[in-house]
Protein backbone atom coordinates (compact mmCIF):
# COMPACT_ATOMS: atom_id res chain seq x y z
CA UNK A 1 0.00 0.00 0.00
CA UNK A 2 1.34 3.41 -1.01
CA UNK A 3 0.26 6.44 1.01
CA UNK A 4 0.79 9.99 -0.19
CA UNK A 5 -0.44 13.24 1.37
CA UNK A 6 -2.70 11.40 3.80
CA UNK A 7 -4.47 9.38 1.11
CA UNK A 8 -4.16 5.82 -0.14
CA UNK A 9 -2.54 6.13 -3.56
CA UNK A 10 -2.42 2.46 -4.50
CA UNK A 11 -2.81 -0.96 -2.93
CA UNK A 12 -2.33 -4.51 -4.15
CA UNK A 13 0.18 -7.30 -4.55
CA UNK A 14 3.82 -6.23 -4.31
CA UNK A 15 4.31 -7.05 -7.99
CA UNK A 16 1.43 -4.76 -8.97
CA UNK A 17 2.30 -1.70 -6.90
CA UNK A 18 4.98 0.80 -7.89
CA UNK A 19 6.78 2.15 -4.84
CA UNK A 20 7.88 5.75 -5.42
CA UNK A 21 11.57 6.48 -5.07
CA UNK A 22 12.45 8.02 -1.74
CA UNK A 23 9.34 6.66 -0.04
CA UNK A 24 9.52 5.87 3.67
CA UNK A 25 8.97 2.14 4.12
CA UNK A 26 7.09 0.66 7.08
CA UNK A 27 7.97 -2.99 7.57
CA UNK A 28 4.83 -5.09 8.05
CA UNK A 29 5.88 -8.54 6.90
CA UNK A 30 3.95 -11.25 8.73
CA UNK A 31 1.47 -8.72 10.07
CA UNK A 32 -2.06 -7.78 9.08
CA UNK A 33 -3.23 -4.38 7.84
CA UNK A 34 -6.89 -3.54 8.36
CA UNK A 35 -8.91 -0.35 7.89
CA UNK A 36 -8.93 1.92 10.90
CA UNK A 37 -11.67 0.96 13.33
CA UNK A 38 -14.71 3.23 13.51
CA UNK A 39 -16.77 3.56 16.67
CA UNK A 40 -20.21 4.92 15.90
CA UNK A 41 -21.05 5.53 19.57
CA UNK A 42 -18.36 6.70 21.96
CA UNK A 43 -17.99 8.92 25.00
CA UNK A 44 -14.21 9.29 24.97
CA UNK A 45 -13.14 12.74 26.01
CA UNK A 46 -16.15 12.77 28.34
CA UNK A 47 -17.97 15.41 26.33
CA UNK A 48 -21.26 16.30 28.00
CA UNK A 49 -24.51 17.34 26.39
CA UNK A 50 -27.69 18.60 28.01
CA UNK A 51 -28.11 19.17 31.74
CA UNK A 52 -31.06 18.45 34.03
CA UNK A 53 -33.12 21.49 33.11
CA UNK A 54 -34.99 20.08 30.10
CA UNK A 55 -35.48 16.67 28.46
CA UNK A 56 -35.01 18.20 24.98
CA UNK A 57 -31.74 20.06 24.44
CA UNK A 58 -30.62 19.68 20.81
CA UNK A 59 -28.83 23.03 20.99
CA UNK A 60 -26.05 21.50 23.11
CA UNK A 61 -22.98 20.27 21.23
CA UNK A 62 -20.24 17.97 22.49
CA UNK A 63 -17.82 20.05 20.41
CA UNK A 64 -17.93 22.55 23.27
CA UNK A 65 -17.12 20.06 26.01
CA UNK A 66 -14.92 17.24 24.70
CA UNK A 67 -11.39 16.99 26.10
CA UNK A 68 -9.14 15.61 23.36
CA UNK A 69 -6.19 15.39 25.78
CA UNK A 70 -8.10 12.81 27.81
CA UNK A 71 -6.44 9.45 28.43
CA UNK A 72 -9.52 7.84 26.89
CA UNK A 73 -8.57 9.28 23.49
CA UNK A 74 -5.12 7.71 23.82
CA UNK A 75 -6.68 4.37 24.75
CA UNK A 76 -8.86 4.52 21.64
CA UNK A 77 -5.82 5.05 19.42
CA UNK A 78 -4.21 2.07 21.17
CA UNK A 79 -7.24 0.00 20.18
CA UNK A 80 -6.81 0.75 16.48
CA UNK A 81 -9.60 3.33 16.35
CA UNK A 82 -9.23 6.14 13.85
CA UNK A 83 -12.72 7.70 13.89
CA UNK A 84 -15.40 8.06 16.56
CA UNK A 85 -18.86 9.53 16.84
CA UNK A 86 -18.36 11.42 20.11
CA UNK A 87 -21.73 11.47 21.85
CA UNK A 88 -23.49 13.18 24.72
CA UNK A 89 -25.22 10.81 27.13
CA UNK A 90 -28.66 9.25 26.81
CA UNK A 91 -30.39 10.78 29.83
CA UNK A 92 -32.51 13.06 27.62
CA UNK A 93 -34.98 12.55 24.83
CA UNK A 94 -32.69 14.77 22.74
CA UNK A 95 -29.39 15.38 24.49
CA UNK A 96 -27.49 17.34 21.87
CA UNK A 97 -25.37 17.26 18.77
CA UNK A 98 -22.61 14.71 18.38
CA UNK A 99 -19.13 15.38 16.97
CA UNK A 100 -17.30 13.18 14.48
CA UNK A 101 -13.64 13.04 15.47
CA UNK A 102 -10.65 11.73 13.51
CA UNK A 103 -8.16 10.59 16.14
CA UNK A 104 -5.30 12.68 14.81
CA UNK A 105 -2.72 13.92 17.30
CA UNK A 106 -3.64 17.37 18.49
CA UNK A 107 -4.07 19.41 21.62
CA UNK A 108 -7.47 20.94 20.85
CA UNK A 109 -10.73 19.64 19.48
CA UNK A 110 -10.34 21.67 16.26
CA UNK A 111 -7.37 19.44 15.38
CA UNK A 112 -9.61 16.35 15.33
CA UNK A 113 -12.71 17.69 13.60
CA UNK A 114 -14.03 16.42 10.28
CA UNK A 115 -15.40 19.29 8.22
CA UNK A 116 -17.88 19.29 5.39
CA UNK A 117 -17.38 21.09 2.08
CA UNK A 118 -18.36 24.40 3.67
CA UNK A 119 -15.88 23.96 6.53
CA UNK A 120 -18.56 23.21 9.13
CA UNK A 121 -17.71 20.53 11.77
CA UNK A 122 -19.60 17.32 11.07
CA UNK A 123 -21.71 15.37 13.53
CA UNK A 124 -25.13 13.93 14.23
CA UNK A 125 -27.97 14.42 16.70
CA UNK A 126 -28.31 12.21 19.79
CA UNK A 127 -31.76 11.02 20.83
CA UNK A 128 -32.92 8.38 23.30
CA UNK A 129 -36.01 6.63 24.56
CA UNK A 130 -36.77 4.01 27.17
CA UNK A 131 -35.97 4.33 30.85
CA UNK A 132 -32.91 6.59 30.70
CA UNK A 133 -34.92 9.75 30.17
CA UNK A 134 -37.79 8.82 32.51
CA UNK A 135 -37.43 10.72 35.76
CA UNK A 136 -38.93 13.57 37.77
CA UNK A 137 -40.48 16.58 36.02
CA UNK A 138 -39.74 18.30 33.71
CA UNK A 139 -38.66 14.94 32.30
CA UNK A 140 -41.30 12.44 31.13
CA UNK A 141 -42.49 9.61 33.36
CA UNK A 142 -43.80 7.25 30.70
CA UNK A 143 -42.95 6.04 27.22
CA UNK A 144 -46.07 7.63 25.77
CA UNK A 145 -45.18 11.03 27.21
CA UNK A 146 -41.63 10.66 25.88
CA UNK A 147 -42.88 10.13 22.33
CA UNK A 148 -45.38 12.98 22.69
CA UNK A 149 -42.67 15.43 23.74
CA UNK A 150 -40.44 14.44 20.83
CA UNK A 151 -43.34 14.71 18.42
CA UNK A 152 -44.18 18.18 19.72
CA UNK A 153 -40.57 19.34 19.36
CA UNK A 154 -40.37 18.24 15.73
CA UNK A 155 -43.72 19.85 14.91
CA UNK A 156 -42.35 23.15 16.25
CA UNK A 157 -39.25 22.63 14.10
CA UNK A 158 -41.43 22.08 11.04
CA UNK A 159 -43.28 25.32 11.78
CA UNK A 160 -39.98 27.16 12.30
CA UNK A 161 -38.68 25.90 8.96
CA UNK A 162 -41.90 26.97 7.24
CA UNK A 163 -41.49 30.51 8.60
CA UNK A 164 -37.91 30.64 7.30
CA UNK A 165 -39.02 29.44 3.87
CA UNK A 166 -41.86 31.96 3.81
CA UNK A 167 -39.45 34.79 4.67
CA UNK A 168 -37.53 33.97 1.48
CA UNK A 169 -34.38 35.63 2.79
CA UNK A 170 -36.05 38.83 3.95
CA UNK A 171 -34.43 39.56 7.35
CA UNK A 172 -37.48 41.53 8.52
CA UNK A 173 -39.72 38.49 8.01
CA UNK A 174 -37.36 35.92 9.51
CA UNK A 175 -38.42 34.33 12.81
CA UNK A 176 -36.34 35.02 15.90
CA UNK A 177 -33.34 32.73 15.88
CA UNK A 178 -33.86 29.56 17.94
CA UNK A 179 -30.81 27.33 18.44
CA UNK A 180 -32.93 24.41 19.63
CA UNK A 181 -35.14 24.44 16.56
CA UNK A 182 -32.19 25.06 14.23
CA UNK A 183 -30.67 21.75 15.29
CA UNK A 184 -33.94 19.90 14.73
CA UNK A 185 -34.37 21.50 11.30
CA UNK A 186 -30.91 20.18 10.40
CA UNK A 187 -32.20 16.70 11.23
CA UNK A 188 -35.42 17.24 9.26
CA UNK A 189 -33.40 18.30 6.22
CA UNK A 190 -30.99 15.36 6.44
CA UNK A 191 -28.02 17.54 7.29
CA UNK A 192 -27.62 15.79 10.62
CA UNK A 193 -28.16 12.02 11.08
CA UNK A 194 -30.12 11.05 14.19
CA UNK A 195 -28.26 8.55 16.36
CA UNK A 196 -30.95 7.03 18.56
CA UNK A 197 -30.35 5.12 21.80
CA UNK A 198 -33.03 2.42 22.08
CA UNK A 199 -33.15 -1.03 23.67
CA UNK A 200 -36.59 -2.62 24.02
CA UNK A 201 -38.42 -4.01 20.98
CA UNK A 202 -41.38 -1.64 21.34
CA UNK A 203 -39.05 1.34 21.80
CA UNK A 204 -37.25 0.39 18.59
CA UNK A 205 -40.55 0.42 16.70
CA UNK A 206 -41.44 3.80 18.22
CA UNK A 207 -38.23 5.25 16.79
CA UNK A 208 -39.10 3.90 13.35
CA UNK A 209 -42.61 5.34 13.66
CA UNK A 210 -41.25 8.80 14.47
CA UNK A 211 -38.71 8.55 11.66
CA UNK A 212 -41.47 7.81 9.17
CA UNK A 213 -43.60 10.64 10.53
CA UNK A 214 -40.92 13.33 10.32
CA UNK A 215 -38.56 11.98 7.67
CA UNK A 216 -35.24 12.22 9.52
CA UNK A 217 -32.40 9.78 8.87
CA UNK A 218 -31.80 7.46 11.80
CA UNK A 219 -29.25 4.94 13.03
CA UNK A 220 -30.58 2.67 15.77
CA UNK A 221 -28.09 2.29 18.63
CA UNK A 222 -27.72 -0.57 21.15
CA UNK A 223 -30.98 -2.33 20.09
CA UNK A 224 -30.73 -5.11 22.69
CA UNK A 225 -34.08 -6.51 21.51
CA UNK A 226 -33.34 -6.16 17.80
CA UNK A 227 -33.48 -9.93 17.40
CA UNK A 228 -37.19 -9.76 18.28
CA UNK A 229 -37.98 -7.24 15.51
CA UNK A 230 -35.24 -7.92 12.95
CA UNK A 231 -37.80 -8.31 10.15
CA UNK A 232 -39.33 -4.91 10.87
CA UNK A 233 -35.90 -3.25 11.10
CA UNK A 234 -34.86 -4.79 7.77
CA UNK A 235 -38.09 -3.70 6.07
CA UNK A 236 -37.51 -0.17 7.37
CA UNK A 237 -33.94 -0.27 5.99
CA UNK A 238 -32.72 1.11 9.31
CA UNK A 239 -29.01 0.59 10.07
CA UNK A 240 -28.13 -0.71 13.52
CA UNK A 241 -25.11 0.16 15.64
CA UNK A 242 -24.88 -2.61 18.22
CA UNK A 243 -22.90 -3.18 21.38
CA UNK A 244 -21.70 -6.55 22.59
CA UNK A 245 -22.31 -6.39 26.34
CA UNK A 246 -20.73 -9.33 28.13
CA UNK A 247 -22.13 -8.34 31.54
CA UNK A 248 -25.42 -6.43 31.10
CA UNK A 249 -26.47 -6.69 34.75
CA UNK A 250 -26.64 -2.94 35.25
CA UNK A 251 -29.15 -2.31 32.44
CA UNK A 252 -32.64 -3.77 32.92
CA UNK A 253 -33.63 -3.07 29.32
CA UNK A 254 -30.72 -5.23 28.14
CA UNK A 255 -31.81 -8.32 30.07
CA UNK A 256 -32.95 -10.11 26.88
CA UNK A 257 -29.90 -9.18 24.81
CA UNK A 258 -28.53 -12.01 22.68
CA UNK A 259 -24.96 -12.54 21.65
CA UNK A 260 -26.48 -13.59 18.31
CA UNK A 261 -27.96 -10.13 17.75
CA UNK A 262 -25.38 -9.30 15.09
CA UNK A 263 -25.86 -12.59 13.28
CA UNK A 264 -29.65 -12.27 13.26
CA UNK A 265 -29.50 -8.72 11.92
CA UNK A 266 -26.86 -9.63 9.34
CA UNK A 267 -28.95 -12.54 8.08
CA UNK A 268 -32.01 -10.28 7.91
CA UNK A 269 -30.10 -7.93 5.59
CA UNK A 270 -29.62 -5.09 8.07
CA UNK A 271 -26.51 -2.91 7.85
CA UNK A 272 -24.74 -3.56 11.16
CA UNK A 273 -21.89 -1.78 12.90
CA UNK A 274 -20.34 -2.29 16.32
CA UNK A 275 -19.71 0.38 18.91
CA UNK A 276 -17.99 0.55 22.28
CA UNK A 277 -20.16 3.07 24.15
CA UNK A 278 -16.80 3.69 25.83
CA UNK A 279 -16.56 3.65 28.87
CA UNK A 280 -19.19 0.85 28.87
CA UNK A 281 -16.74 -1.27 26.90
CA UNK A 282 -13.09 -0.30 26.51
CA UNK A 283 -11.95 1.03 23.14
CA UNK A 284 -8.73 -0.96 23.52
CA UNK A 285 -10.81 -4.14 23.23
CA UNK A 286 -12.93 -3.10 20.26
CA UNK A 287 -11.68 -5.98 18.12
CA UNK A 288 -13.13 -8.30 20.77
CA UNK A 289 -16.64 -7.10 19.90
CA UNK A 290 -16.25 -8.44 16.38
CA UNK A 291 -14.66 -11.65 17.66
CA UNK A 292 -17.67 -12.26 19.90
CA UNK A 293 -19.93 -11.51 16.96
CA UNK A 294 -18.15 -14.16 14.88
CA UNK A 295 -18.30 -16.60 17.78
CA UNK A 296 -22.08 -16.06 17.85
CA UNK A 297 -22.52 -16.67 14.13
CA UNK A 298 -21.68 -13.50 12.20
CA UNK A 299 -19.59 -13.96 9.09
CA UNK A 300 -15.98 -12.85 9.39
CA UNK A 301 -16.48 -10.45 6.50
CA UNK A 302 -19.58 -8.98 8.10
CA UNK A 303 -17.92 -8.60 11.48
CA UNK A 304 -14.89 -6.78 10.05
CA UNK A 305 -17.18 -4.57 7.98
CA UNK A 306 -19.13 -3.82 11.16
CA UNK A 307 -15.94 -2.39 12.67
CA UNK A 308 -15.05 -0.32 9.63
CA UNK A 309 -17.02 0.49 6.47
CA UNK A 310 -20.50 0.05 7.96
CA UNK A 311 -19.62 2.59 10.64
CA UNK A 312 -18.41 5.04 8.01
CA UNK A 313 -21.71 4.62 6.15
CA UNK A 314 -23.69 5.34 9.31
CA UNK A 315 -21.81 8.62 9.72
CA UNK A 316 -22.12 9.52 6.05
CA UNK A 317 -18.35 9.29 5.61
CA UNK A 318 -18.01 6.17 3.46
CA UNK A 319 -16.51 8.18 0.60
CA UNK A 320 -13.64 9.29 2.85
CA UNK A 321 -12.80 6.33 5.05
CA UNK A 322 -13.77 2.83 6.20
CA UNK A 323 -11.91 0.72 3.64
CA UNK A 324 -8.47 0.42 2.08
CA UNK A 325 -9.28 1.87 -1.32
CA UNK A 326 -7.26 4.31 -3.45
CA UNK A 327 -8.39 7.88 -2.93
CA UNK A 328 -9.65 7.34 0.60
CA UNK A 329 -8.01 8.66 3.75
CA UNK A 330 -5.08 6.49 4.84
CA UNK A 331 -6.73 5.39 8.09
CA UNK A 332 -5.52 1.93 9.05
CA UNK A 333 -4.10 -0.27 11.78
CA UNK A 334 -1.27 -2.77 11.68
CA UNK A 335 -2.07 -5.73 13.91
CA UNK A 336 -0.09 -8.81 14.85
CA UNK A 337 -2.41 -11.44 13.37
CA UNK A 338 -6.01 -12.54 12.93
CA UNK A 339 -8.27 -9.62 13.93
CA UNK A 340 -10.62 -12.03 15.70
CA UNK A 341 -7.99 -13.76 17.82
CA UNK A 342 -7.66 -12.93 21.51
CA UNK A 343 -3.88 -13.10 21.04
CA UNK A 344 -3.75 -10.38 18.40
CA UNK A 345 -2.40 -6.97 19.39
CA UNK A 346 -2.71 -3.59 17.74
CA UNK A 347 0.87 -2.66 16.86
CA UNK A 348 0.39 0.67 15.08
CA UNK A 349 -2.48 2.99 14.23
CA UNK A 350 -2.41 5.53 11.39
CA UNK A 351 -4.76 8.43 10.75
CA UNK A 352 -4.47 10.05 7.32
CA UNK A 353 -1.08 8.46 6.88
CA UNK A 354 0.36 9.68 10.18
CA UNK A 355 1.20 7.19 12.90
CA UNK A 356 -0.74 8.09 16.04
CA UNK A 357 -0.04 4.92 18.04
CA UNK A 358 3.04 2.71 18.21
CA UNK A 359 3.10 -0.16 20.69
CA UNK A 360 6.91 -0.09 20.72
CA UNK A 361 6.84 3.49 22.05
CA UNK A 362 6.74 3.29 25.89
CA UNK A 363 4.61 6.43 26.13
CA UNK A 364 2.03 4.89 23.81
CA UNK A 365 2.30 1.39 25.26
CA UNK A 366 1.05 2.66 28.62
CA UNK A 367 -2.38 3.28 27.12
CA UNK A 368 -2.49 -0.17 25.53
CA UNK A 369 -1.59 -2.22 28.59
CA UNK A 370 -2.52 0.09 31.47
CA UNK A 371 -0.65 1.55 34.40
CA UNK A 372 -0.45 4.83 36.26
CA UNK A 373 -2.08 7.55 34.18
CA UNK A 374 -3.69 5.25 31.61
CA UNK A 375 -7.08 5.27 33.31
CA UNK A 376 -7.07 8.57 35.15
CA UNK A 377 -10.29 9.70 33.48
CA UNK A 378 -12.23 6.48 34.02
CA UNK A 379 -15.62 6.85 35.67
CA UNK A 380 -15.92 4.51 38.62
CA UNK A 381 -19.59 4.21 39.49
CA UNK A 382 -18.85 2.59 42.83
CA UNK A 383 -16.95 5.52 44.27
CA UNK A 384 -17.85 8.72 42.47
CA UNK A 385 -16.27 10.36 39.48
CA UNK A 386 -12.66 9.82 40.50
CA UNK A 387 -12.97 6.42 42.08
CA UNK A 388 -12.42 7.84 45.54
CA UNK A 389 -8.89 8.99 44.72
C-alpha positions, 0 to 999 in steps of 0.5 A, a space after each residue: 500500500 502506497 500512502 501519499 499526502 494522507 491518502 491511499 494512492 495504491 494498494 495490491 500485490 507487491 508485484 502490482 504496486 509501484 513504490 515511489 523512489 524516496 518513499 519511507 517504508 514501514 515494515 509489516 511482513 507477517 502482520 495484518 493491515 486492516 482499515 482503521 476501526 470506527 466507533 459509531 457511539 463513543 464517550 471518549 473525552 467525556 464530552 457532555 450534552 444537556 443538563 437536568 433542566 430540560 429533556 429536549 436540548 438539541 442546541 447542546 454540542 459535544 464540540 464545546 465540552 470534549 477533552 481531546 487530551 483525555 487518556 480515553 482518546 489515547 486508549 482509543 488510538 491504542 485500540 486501532 480506532 481512527 474515527 469516533 462519533 463522540 456522543 453526549 449521554 442518553 439521559 434526555 430525549 434529545 441530548 445534543 449534537 454529536 461530533 465526528 472526530 478523527 483521532 489525529 494527534 492534536 491538543 485541541 478539538 479543532 485538530 480532530 474535527 471532520 469538516 464538510 465542504 463548507 468547513 462546518 464541523 460534522 456530527 449527528 444528533 443524539 436522541 434516546 427513549 426508554 428508561 434513561 430519560 424517565 425521571 422527575 419533572 420536567 422529564 417524562 415519566 412514561 414512554 407515551 409522554 416521551 414520544 409525545 414530547 419528541 413529536 411536539 418538538 419536531 412539529 415546532 421545528 417544522 413550523 420554524 422551517 416553514 417561517 424561514 421558507 416563507 421569509 424567502 431571505 427577507 431579514 425583517 420576516 425571519 423568525 427570531 433565531 432559535 438554536 434548539 429548533 435550528 438543530 432539529 431543522 438540520 435533522 429534518 433536512 438530512 443535514 444531521 443524522 439522528 443517532 438514537 439510543 433504544 433497547 426494548 423491541 417496542 421502543 425500537 418500533 417507536 423510533 421507526 414510527 417517528 422517523 417515518 412521521 418526520 422523515 429524519 435519517 436514523 441509526 438505531 443504537 444498542 438495540 438489545 431486543 433487535 433480534 425480536 424485531 429484525 424483520 421490521 428493522 430490515 423492512 424499514 432499511 434502518 441501520 443498527 449500531 450494536 454493542 456486545 455487552 458481556 455483563 449487562 447486569 446494570 441495564 434492565 432493558 438489556 436483560 434479553 440481549 442475545 450474543 447472536 444479535 449481530 448474526 440475526 440482523 446480518 442474516 435479515 439484511 440489516 446494515 450492522 456496525 459495532 460500537 464501544 459506548 466507551 466507557 461501557 466497553 473499553 476502546 482498547 478491546 474493540 476488536 473483541 466485539 467483532 470476535 464475539 460476533 463471529 463466535 455467535 454466528 456473524 460472518 468474518 467479513 460482516 464482522 470486520 465490515 461492522 468495525 469499519 465500512 459500515 460505521 463510516 456509512 452510518 456517519 455519512 463518511 463512506 466516501 472518505 474512510 472505512 476501507 483500504 481503497 485508493 483515494 480514501 483517507 489512509 486510516 488503518 491499523 497494523 495488527 499482529 495477526 487474525 483480527 478475531 484472535 484474543 492473542 492479536 495486538 494492535 501494533 500501530 495505528 495511522 490516521 491520514 497516513 500519520 502514525 498516532 499509536 506505536 506499541 513499541 513506544 513506551 509512552 504509547 504502550 502505557 495506554 495499551 496495557 494500562 498503568 499509572 495515568 492510563 485510566 485517570 479519566 475512568 468513571 468509577 460508578 462505585 466511588 464517584 467520578 474519580 474512584 475515591 482517589 
